[in-house]
Amino acid sequence: MSLLKQNPTRIYLFIGGGRALFNALVFTINLVYQVETVGLNPLQMVLVGTVLEVTVVLFEVPTGAVADVYSRRLSVLIGLALVGCGFLLEGSIPMFWAVLGAQVLWGTGYTFLSGALQAWLADEIGAEAAGPVFLRSAQVGLFAGLVGTGVSVWLASHWLQLPILVGGALYIALAAYMAFIMPERGFRPTPPEERETWKEMAATARAGLRAVRGHPALRIVVGLSLVAGLYSEGYDRLMTPHLLEGFNFPTFLGLEDSVIWFGVIGVGATMTGIAANELARRGRATEERARSINWLTLLYGLLPAGLLILAWTRSFWVALLAVWAISLCRSTLGPLENAWIVRNTRSAQRATVISLWGQANSLGQAAGGPVLGWIGTAARIPVALTVSSVVLLPAQWLLVLARRDRSPSDEIIED
């Protein structure tokens, strides 16, 4: 581990890979655990997602301001620890109130991480150098997620909530390790004598909002995040019951158990995501506005098509391909949009602007999730997935606006 010490790029990749591994441990079987062990009904599952997204909406900007005013490093450490505590709570107590409390804990932890980690890297190595690292981190995360998915299935075969507990413990261990080796040389916090805590954080948040309002490229990427949020909560909550209720899982190479099949789905999603991120990296998708827009247009076109196919196909294998296509798009969009934001913001507001981007997504999920859940219950899940695909169409309009934008967004903004 001596190679990591004081090397921001390697530390960023290590954190990204670790988080992907731990998340795969937890989320591969999380919904199955909530249904089979906790006994949640569809309404309760939607409420769990809503509590998570409301938590993110409430804390995204304040925690982003903490990273901009005090310390990116401190924000990352707090976030890692809180996420770990949330997972430990959910896995330890299989009750509805514990699952809800876990969403508050790990949702708050996520907001401490969101923006702070990306802004920390940009401060340490420069905004221009950060873009390719974002894509490389996505690839590392996909490989780590591949390992985590397999380990999660193996652990769950012994005890269903064991992967959740292990994932939470590893998050806390990562926070402790980073406390010893993570540097912070490029960030310039507000001097103590000028620091007025809430006033300073409010001023930073307002500066971030002004940056978004005043820059067409930032308005567009925040709009894309909102559109993505409107569809994604419904997909995330309904995809699992759609596959369980709509298809008979085939016996193939000895695979019969649904938990194992969801592990296979996760592995396939990871492999396609790795390939897509490598193509984006080699195509220098983060380096020029035109290339970024072309990639985003393609991905935001494939997403609704994949949702429609998943909704109405009667073939398990076609549905499997559709799920993988959707996962491919989602795993590539994040780093592309992160790089777009980094190129168009100053360091002092960078974490806050990234937090606003995340908050827009959470607002979309909080608004869209319950509606899509109600549609899936009152009508049918395929109808809800169809509505999800229609909700994504405004993304193409936003990308047309991005092509027409003539602001100098290809110039890296530094302080």
HELIX and SHEET records of a PDB file:
HELIX    1   1 PRO A    8  PHE A   27  1                                  20    
HELIX    2   2 ASN A   30  GLU A   36  1                                   7    
HELIX    3   3 PRO A   42  VAL A   69  1                                  28    
HELIX    4   4 ARG A   72  SER A   92  1                                  21    
HELIX    5   5 PHE A   96  LEU A  113  1                                  18    
HELIX    6   6 ALA A  116  ILE A  125  1                                  10    
HELIX    7   7 ALA A  127  ALA A  156  1                                  30    
HELIX    8   8 LEU A  162  ILE A  181  1                                  20    
HELIX    9   9 PRO A  192  GLU A  194  5                                   3    
HELIX   10  10 THR A  197  GLY A  214  1                                  18    
HELIX   11  11 PRO A  216  GLY A  246  1                                  31    
HELIX   12  12 SER A  258  ARG A  282  1                                  25    
HELIX   13  13 ARG A  289  TRP A  312  1                                  24    
HELIX   14  14 PHE A  316  ARG A  343  1                                  28    
HELIX   15  15 SER A  347  ALA A  378  1                                  32    
HELIX   16  16 ILE A  381  VAL A  391  1                                  11    
HELIX   17  17 PRO A  394  ARG A  404  1                                  11    
END                                                                             
